[in-house]
Structure formats: C-alpha cells, structure tokens
Amino acid sequence: MAETRKRLLALLETPLAKRLLEDDRVMKVLIGIVGARGKVKKATDRRVAAIAKRLKLATAAEVSDLRRTIEELENRIAAKDA
C-alpha cells in the first residue's frame, strides 16, 4: 500500500497530471467518482446490515455499542467499589 501511494504521489507531480487536475471537467469527474464510491459503500453497508438482521447476527455497529455499554457499566462498578 505504501509503495502504491508513493507511485501515485509521484504521478501527481508530473506536468500532465497537473494540467489535468487544473481542468474543471476532470475535477468534476473525479469528485463524481469519489461521491459514487461513498454511495456504493453506504448501500453495501445497508444491505449487509439487513442480511445480518435477517440471520440474527450482530452488526459491527451493534458490537461496538455493546462494548461501549459494557465499558460504561464496568466503570460504574469500579466507581462504586472505590
């Protein structure tokens, strides 16, 4: 991943890339791609959550909430014991 990032940064420093990034049309396309990626991720997350619910599985968000609740309860118990 680090190597890919280095290559990308080097590519962005080329004169051609700089000219392309100055073009409003290119920037609009790039912004659209980034937006589409976010929409696909949200849609996928919703579908996974729906399937998990049907299978009665906990989602990552539910597990995270449960962990947070457990930590809060442990802190309350520790405070009462102190």
C-alpha positions as CSV (number, residue, x, y, z in Angstrom):
1,M,0.0,0.0,0.0
2,A,2.8,2.4,0.9
3,E,4.5,1.7,-2.5
4,T,1.3,2.4,-4.4
5,R,0.8,5.7,-2.5
6,K,4.4,6.7,-3.4
7,R,3.8,5.9,-7.0
8,L,0.5,7.9,-7.0
9,L,2.2,10.9,-5.4
10,A,5.0,10.8,-8.0
11,L,2.5,10.5,-10.8
12,L,0.6,13.5,-9.5
13,E,3.7,15.6,-9.7
14,T,4.0,15.1,-13.5
15,P,3.2,18.1,-15.7
16,L,0.4,16.2,-17.4
17,A,-1.3,15.3,-14.2
18,K,-1.0,18.9,-13.0
19,R,-2.6,20.1,-16.2
20,L,-5.4,17.6,-16.0
21,L,-6.1,18.5,-12.4
22,E,-6.5,22.1,-13.4
23,D,-9.2,21.2,-15.8
24,D,-12.7,21.7,-14.3
25,R,-14.2,18.8,-16.3
26,V,-11.6,16.4,-14.9
27,M,-12.1,17.6,-11.4
28,K,-15.9,17.2,-11.7
29,V,-15.4,13.6,-12.9
30,L,-13.0,12.9,-10.0
31,I,-15.5,14.4,-7.5
32,G,-18.2,12.3,-9.0
33,I,-16.1,9.1,-8.7
34,V,-15.4,9.8,-5.0
35,G,-19.1,10.5,-4.4
36,A,-20.1,7.3,-6.2
37,R,-17.7,5.3,-4.1
38,G,-19.3,6.7,-0.9
39,K,-22.8,5.9,-2.2
40,V,-21.8,2.3,-3.1
41,K,-20.3,1.9,0.4
42,K,-23.4,3.2,2.1
43,A,-25.7,0.9,0.0
44,T,-23.5,-2.1,0.7
45,D,-23.4,-1.4,4.4
46,R,-27.2,-1.2,4.5
47,R,-27.5,-4.4,2.6
48,V,-25.1,-6.2,4.9
49,A,-26.9,-4.9,7.9
50,A,-30.2,-6.1,6.5
51,I,-28.8,-9.6,5.9
52,A,-27.2,-9.7,9.3
53,K,-30.5,-8.7,10.9
54,R,-32.4,-11.5,9.0
55,L,-29.8,-14.0,10.1
56,K,-30.0,-12.6,13.6
57,L,-26.3,-11.7,13.6
58,A,-24.9,-8.6,15.3
59,T,-23.5,-5.9,13.1
60,A,-20.2,-4.2,13.7
61,A,-22.0,-1.1,14.9
62,E,-24.1,-3.2,17.4
63,V,-21.0,-4.9,18.7
64,S,-19.3,-1.6,19.1
65,D,-22.3,-0.2,21.0
66,L,-22.3,-3.3,23.3
67,R,-18.6,-2.9,24.0
68,R,-19.2,0.8,24.9
69,T,-22.1,-0.1,27.2
70,I,-20.0,-2.9,28.9
71,E,-17.2,-0.4,29.5
72,E,-19.6,2.2,31.0
73,L,-21.0,-0.5,33.3
74,E,-17.6,-1.6,34.4
75,N,-16.6,2.0,35.1
76,R,-19.8,2.5,37.3
77,I,-19.0,-0.7,39.2
78,A,-15.4,0.4,39.7
79,A,-16.6,3.8,40.9
80,K,-18.9,2.2,43.4
81,D,-16.2,-0.1,44.7
82,A,-13.8,2.8,45.2
